[in-house]
Amino acid sequence: MLRTRLPHLAGLIVGLVVAAALAWTSEVGRLIATLAFGLILLTGILLGERTTPLPLADGVRTASLVRRRVRDYVPPWPAAGVFGLLCALVVMLVATNEASTPGSRPINPDTMSSGPDDGRHISCVGADGLLQAGPWPGWYYGIPILATVAVAVVVALAVMRRIVTRPLVDTTTAAAEDYRRRSATTVTAATGLVVAVPLAGAAYASHSALGEALGCLDSLGTSAMGWLATAGVIAVTAIVYYAALLLFPTRPGKTTRRMTATTAG
């Protein structure tokens, strides 16, 4: 199993290095740093599965009567958390995109528009009247985030299917099952980080723009700040949880569904 684990470790290390390098390059680099980390880690896991040798053709081959399905190996609560975070991210980016306003000045208070929407600014009523701030997670940031997260989810599903269906050799059935569960937990944790980090970033940027830069006083802005703060706390908690799960994957419960062998006369 060491041969399979080495690409996992390589993906983790390379992903961290690339993410750190991107974070120091530019605003866009910081935007995609964690997403790049997740994709590289998932690629390392997939390469690990690709390097797992197939069963030998010679000799007697045995197999347990177990129908291996992805949902039997995915840790249920962490996976449900990923789904919830993904829904929250989509809702937040759609809402912030709708609220974004043009970045050029001056803004016409009657039309709230002075040119094409650049997807990076927001305007609202503050102590000094109509004010504007950025960066704001409109379409300029939202489209790359959602596209990269979508790719990461597709890669994660492909890796998960590979983990579950790939035959393993040189190990006992119990060891193979344990390996599949641990690998599935690692994939789930990596996907959770890919989703939770941009959610935390979008919540922080939005809250900062409304509260610090704009000093927004209208009821809608005040209400939005409360929701954004809540989303940010949840996202940061999820980051800590999935990072711990990635480093120390727990062993989920045994496969919940098994096929029953029947014989015919």
Secondary structure as UniProt FT lines:
FT   HELIX           2..25
FT   HELIX           27..50
FT   HELIX           70..73
FT   HELIX           76..99
FT   STRAND          100..101
FT   TURN            109..111
FT   STRAND          121..126
FT   TURN            127..128
FT   STRAND          129..133
FT   HELIX           139..165
FT   HELIX           173..208
FT   HELIX           209..213
FT   HELIX           219..247
//
